[in-house]
């Protein structure tokens, strides 16, 4: 459970947390399943920093790549060959 973190909270995460709390409250108040699922989904994304929430999107994928030592600046294809087409 080391993925739960309270670092790097940006505006989108706060909005997702508030919306998840609102929908969860609505689900309990009106005893409905649809807002419960949406609320739990948004709360899970906000707390665990998963999913893509605006800027800083897909932070989990970038941190996993950095932990593995993968560099995003390296080109995926190192040997690129091309043929020049000339018109006569």
C-alpha positions in Angstrom: 0.0 0.0 0.0 2.9 2.3 -0.7 1.1 3.9 -3.6 -1.1 6.0 -1.3 0.7 9.3 -1.0 -0.2 12.9 -0.1 2.6 14.5 -2.1 2.2 16.5 -5.3 -1.5 17.3 -4.8 -2.5 19.5 -7.7 -5.8 21.1 -8.5 -7.2 18.2 -10.5 -6.6 15.8 -7.6 -8.4 18.0 -5.2 -11.3 18.3 -7.6 -11.5 14.5 -8.0 -11.3 14.1 -4.2 -14.2 16.6 -3.7 -16.3 15.1 -6.5 -15.7 11.6 -5.2 -16.8 12.7 -1.7 -19.8 14.4 -3.1 -21.0 11.4 -5.1 -20.3 9.1 -2.3 -22.4 11.2 0.1 -25.2 11.4 -2.5 -25.1 7.6 -2.8 -25.5 7.2 0.9 -28.2 9.9 1.2 -30.4 8.6 -1.7 -29.3 5.0 -1.5 -28.3 4.7 -5.1 -25.7 2.5 -6.8 -24.5 4.7 -9.7 -23.2 7.6 -7.7 -21.6 5.1 -5.3 -19.6 3.6 -8.1 -18.6 7.0 -9.5 -17.7 8.3 -6.1 -15.6 5.3 -5.1 -13.8 5.4 -8.5 -13.0 9.1 -8.1 -11.9 8.8 -4.5 -9.6 5.8 -5.5 -8.0 7.8 -8.3 -7.4 10.9 -6.2 -6.0 9.1 -3.2 -3.8 6.6 -5.0 -2.6 9.0 -7.7 -3.7 6.7 -10.5 -5.4 7.6 -13.7 -4.9 10.8 -15.6 -6.1 13.9 -13.8 -5.3 16.9 -16.1 -1.8 18.3 -15.8 0.7 15.9 -14.2 -1.3 13.1 -15.9 -0.2 9.5 -15.7 2.3 10.3 -12.9 2.5 6.7 -11.9 3.9 5.6 -15.3 6.5 8.3 -15.3 7.7 7.5 -11.7 7.9 3.8 -12.6 10.0 4.6 -15.6 12.3 6.8 -13.6 12.7 4.1 -10.9 13.7 1.6 -13.6 16.2 4.0 -15.0 14.5 4.5 -18.3 15.2 7.9 -19.9 12.4 9.6 -21.7 14.8 11.7 -23.8 16.3 8.6 -25.5 14.8 8.0 -29.0 12.9 4.8 -29.3 14.5 4.0 -32.7 18.3 4.5 -32.8 19.0 3.4 -36.4 16.7 5.3 -38.6 17.1 4.8 -42.4 15.3 6.7 -45.0 15.2 7.1 -48.8 15.1 10.5 -50.5 12.5 10.7 -53.3 13.3 13.2 -55.9 11.1 14.5 -58.7 12.5 15.0 -62.2 
